[in-house]
């Protein structure tokens, strides 16, 4: 009887363990985004990336009562502060994540850009606190300090493509990624839909790969890494009156996998976590190496299942 009870306990324990990888595989982080097409003003939302459910936090209103109506980039700094950039007013500011309001002491006007309009910013912080931004109008990469001074990286137009979303990972070197604009304007023709690697010294973008035919057309997007180092995107499909799509993106191929769709229209920015993979050493020989398949989410799941199955077989043989 003791042996039978032991086998039953082991079976229950192993079944429970087998369920854990599936739950982990289905899990997804929370992120911040702004529905920049809201007629009453941009509203900060907390989004469950697993199912796309969006919870409004508050309208992004400044201390002077000015409602923001064109926030096109969000990024989380190393100190966990959430920052946004307003395309229409060319303002950079920190956002209170409990109320959605602009923190007045942080708000600055951006100067030094090549254009005051149609920038369609992408925004991200690196591990050392450097704030990078991309401009669709000038097809250029910029560094912006928290006083609002923008400095272009490399020559004007060095990106060579329209990139409206960027995300950073690592410190030595900094690995900066950008996502193509999707469509030219809300009603425009098809633009590029690829993931790019951006050189932070020259501002030159190199294509990694197309996001893939299973991903719907979009106009602008948000891009961000989660704390585990996985890359996510949110795409704006308001030009078609459709909800935004949430994607996982493969860093090696650029291919996107649809995770969910949001419950609200108009998201084109994404911030999930502060800069990730910040412990790279300068002599990290593998900083630019491609990940092998076993290290992605599916690979980890398969390895765990294989190990658990081996353990189950071994225990059955021992107690039979």
C-alpha positions in Angstrom: 0.0 0.0 0.0 2.9 2.4 0.8 4.3 1.8 -2.6 0.9 2.5 -4.2 0.5 5.7 -2.3 4.0 6.7 -3.2 3.3 6.1 -6.9 0.1 8.1 -6.7 1.9 11.0 -5.0 4.6 11.0 -7.5 2.1 10.9 -10.4 0.2 13.9 -9.0 3.4 15.8 -8.3 4.7 15.2 -11.8 1.4 16.2 -13.4 1.5 19.4 -11.5 5.1 20.0 -12.6 4.2 19.2 -16.2 1.5 21.9 -16.0 3.9 24.6 -14.9 5.8 25.0 -18.2 2.6 25.4 -20.1 1.5 28.1 -17.6 4.9 29.8 -18.0 4.7 29.6 -21.8 1.3 31.3 -21.7 2.4 34.0 -19.3 3.3 37.5 -20.6 4.3 40.7 -19.0 2.4 43.9 -18.4 3.3 47.0 -20.4 2.4 50.6 -20.7 1.0 52.3 -23.8 -0.9 55.4 -24.8 -4.0 55.5 -27.1 -2.8 58.5 -29.1 -6.0 58.7 -31.2 -8.3 59.3 -28.2 -10.3 62.5 -29.1 -10.3 63.8 -25.5 -6.6 63.4 -25.1 -4.0 60.7 -24.8 -4.7 58.2 -22.0 -2.0 56.0 -20.4 -3.0 52.4 -20.2 -1.6 49.3 -18.5 -1.8 46.4 -20.9 -1.7 42.7 -20.2 0.2 41.5 -23.2 -1.1 38.0 -22.8 -4.7 38.8 -23.7 -4.5 42.5 -24.8 -6.8 43.7 -22.0 -6.1 47.5 -21.4 -6.7 49.2 -18.1 -6.9 53.1 -18.3 -4.7 54.9 -15.8 -5.4 58.5 -16.6 -5.2 61.2 -19.3 -1.8 62.7 -19.7 -2.4 66.3 -18.7 0.5 68.7 -17.8 0.6 70.9 -14.8 -0.7 73.8 -16.9 -3.8 71.8 -17.8 -2.5 71.1 -21.4 -3.8 67.7 -22.6 -1.3 65.7 -24.6 -2.8 64.5 -27.9 0.1 63.0 -29.8 2.4 60.9 -27.5 4.2 58.6 -29.9 7.0 57.2 -27.8 7.3 55.7 -24.3 10.4 54.4 -22.5 11.3 53.2 -19.0 14.6 54.6 -17.6 17.1 52.7 -15.5 15.5 54.3 -12.4 12.1 52.9 -13.4 10.7 56.3 -14.5 8.3 56.2 -17.5 9.1 58.9 -20.1 7.1 60.0 -23.1 7.5 62.3 -26.1 4.8 64.4 -27.6 5.1 64.6 -31.4 2.7 67.6 -31.8 4.2 69.8 -29.1 7.8 68.5 -29.2 7.9 68.0 -25.5 9.7 65.3 -23.4 8.4 64.5 -19.9 8.1 61.9 -17.2 4.7 60.4 -16.6 3.2 59.4 -13.2 2.3 55.8 -13.6 -0.3 56.0 -10.9 -2.3 58.8 -12.4 -1.1 59.2 -16.0 -0.4 62.9 -15.5 2.8 64.6 -16.7 5.3 65.4 -13.9 5.7 69.1 -14.4 9.3 69.4 -13.1 10.5 67.1 -15.8 8.8 68.6 -18.9 11.2 70.2 -21.4 10.9 71.3 -25.0 13.0 69.3 -27.5 15.5 71.3 -29.6 18.1 70.2 -32.2 15.9 68.0 -34.4 16.0 68.3 -38.2 12.3 68.8 -38.3 9.6 70.1 -36.0 6.9 67.9 -37.6 6.1 64.4 -38.7 8.8 62.8 -36.6 6.7 59.8 -35.5 9.2 59.1 -32.7 10.5 55.9 -31.5 12.0 56.1 -27.9 14.2 53.9 -25.7 16.7 54.2 -22.9 20.0 52.2 -22.8 21.6 50.7 -19.8 23.8 53.7 -19.2 20.8 56.0 -19.2 21.2 57.4 -22.7 17.9 58.2 -24.3 17.7 57.4 -28.0 15.0 58.5 -30.4 14.3 57.9 -34.1 12.6 60.3 -36.5 10.6 59.0 -39.5 10.8 62.4 -41.2 14.6 62.6 -41.3 15.2 58.9 -41.1 17.7 59.6 -38.4 18.8 58.4 -34.9 19.1 61.0 -32.1 20.4 61.1 -28.6 18.2 63.4 -26.4 19.3 64.5 -22.9 16.7 65.2 -20.2 17.1 68.9 -20.8 15.6 68.3 -24.2 18.8 68.8 -26.3 18.8 66.4 -29.3 22.0 65.4 -31.1 21.8 63.5 -34.4 23.9 60.3 -34.6 25.7 60.1 -37.9 24.5 61.8 -41.1 21.0 62.9 -41.7 19.0 60.0 -43.2 21.6 57.4 -42.1 18.8 55.0 -41.1 17.8 54.8 -44.7 14.3 53.6 -43.8 11.2 54.8 -41.8 11.5 53.5 -38.3 8.9 54.5 -35.7 9.7 52.1 -32.8 13.0 51.2 -31.1 14.2 49.1 -28.2 17.6 48.7 -26.5 19.3 45.7 -24.9 22.8 45.3 -23.4 25.6 47.6 -22.5 28.8 46.4 -24.1 27.9 46.8 -26.8 24.5 48.5 -26.8 22.2 46.6 -29.2 19.6 48.9 -30.6 16.7 47.5 -32.6 14.1 49.3 -34.8 10.8 48.3 -36.4 9.7 49.6 -39.8 6.8 52.0 -40.0 4.4 49.6 -41.7 2.4 52.1 -43.8 3.2 55.6 -45.0 0.8 57.6 -42.9 -2.6 56.4 -41.6 -4.0 55.9 -45.1 -0.7 55.6 -47.1 0.8 52.9 -49.2 2.8 50.0 -47.8 6.1 51.0 -46.2 8.7 48.6 -44.8 7.7 45.9 -42.2 11.1 44.7 -41.1 13.1 44.5 -37.9 16.4 46.4 -38.0 19.6 46.5 -36.0 20.8 50.1 -35.6 24.4 51.1 -35.0 24.5 53.5 -32.1 27.8 55.1 -33.4 26.8 55.7 -37.0 23.0 55.6 -37.0 23.0 53.1 -39.8 20.2 50.5 -39.9 20.8 47.0 -41.1 17.8 44.7 -41.9 17.4 41.5 -39.9 14.2 40.3 -41.5 10.6 40.9 -42.5 7.9 40.7 -39.8 6.0 38.2 -41.9 2.8 37.8 -43.9 0.7 36.6 -40.9 1.0 40.1 -39.3 -1.7 42.6 -40.3 -0.9 45.9 -41.9 -0.2 48.7 -39.4 0.8 52.4 -39.3 3.5 53.0 -36.7 4.3 50.7 -33.7 5.8 50.5 -30.3 8.7 48.2 -29.5 10.1 47.1 -26.1 12.1 44.3 -24.3 10.6 42.6 -21.3 12.7 41.8 -18.2 13.6 38.4 -19.6 15.1 39.9 -22.8 12.2 38.9 -25.1 11.2 41.5 -27.7 7.6 42.7 -28.0 5.8 45.1 -30.4 2.4 46.7 -30.5 1.0 47.9 -33.8 -1.4 50.7 -34.6 -4.2 49.7 -36.9 -6.5 52.6 -36.3 -6.3 53.5 -40.0 -8.5 50.5 -40.5 -10.6 51.0 -37.4 -9.1 47.9 -35.9 -7.6 47.1 -32.5 -3.8 47.1 -32.1 -2.0 43.8 -32.3 0.6 42.6 -29.8 3.5 40.6 -31.2 6.5 38.7 -30.0 9.4 39.2 -32.4 12.3 36.8 -33.1 15.6 38.7 -32.8 17.3 36.4 -35.2 14.8 36.5 -38.1 12.6 39.5 -37.4 9.5 37.3 -37.7 6.6 38.4 -35.6 4.2 36.0 -33.8 0.7 37.3 -32.9 0.1 37.1 -29.1 -3.1 39.0 -28.8 -5.2 42.0 -29.8 -6.0 45.0 -27.6 -9.5 45.9 -26.5 -8.9 49.6 -27.4 -7.9 51.2 -30.8 -4.9 53.5 -31.3 -1.9 52.2 -29.4 1.5 53.0 -31.1 3.9 53.1 -28.2 5.1 50.5 -25.8 7.2 50.4 -22.6 7.6 47.2 -20.5 10.8 47.2 -18.4 13.9 49.3 -17.7 16.9 48.5 -19.9 17.8 44.8 -19.9 20.9 42.6 -20.2 23.0 45.4 -18.6 25.7 43.1 -17.3 27.5 42.6 -20.6 31.2 42.8 -20.2 33.3 44.7 -22.8 35.0 41.5 -24.0 31.8 39.6 -24.3 32.6 37.4 -27.3 29.0 36.3 -27.6 27.3 39.7 -27.4 26.4 39.6 -31.1 26.0 35.9 -31.5 22.7 34.5 -32.6 20.6 32.7 -30.1 20.3 29.0 -30.7 16.8 27.7 -30.9 16.8 25.9 -27.6 17.1 29.3 -25.8 13.9 30.8 -27.1 10.6 30.3 -25.3 9.6 27.1 -27.2 13.1 25.6 -26.8 13.0 26.2 -23.1 9.6 24.6 -22.9 10.7 21.5 -24.9 13.8 21.0 -22.8 11.8 21.2 -19.5 9.2 18.7 -20.9 11.9 16.3 -22.0 13.6 16.4 -18.6 10.3 15.9 -16.8 9.4 13.0 -19.0 12.8 11.4 -18.4 12.3 11.7 -14.7 8.8 10.2 -14.9 10.0 7.2 -16.8 12.9 6.7 -14.3 10.5 6.9 -11.2 8.0 4.5 -12.8 10.8 1.9 -13.3 12.0 2.4 -9.7 8.7 1.9 -8.0 7.2 -0.7 -10.3 
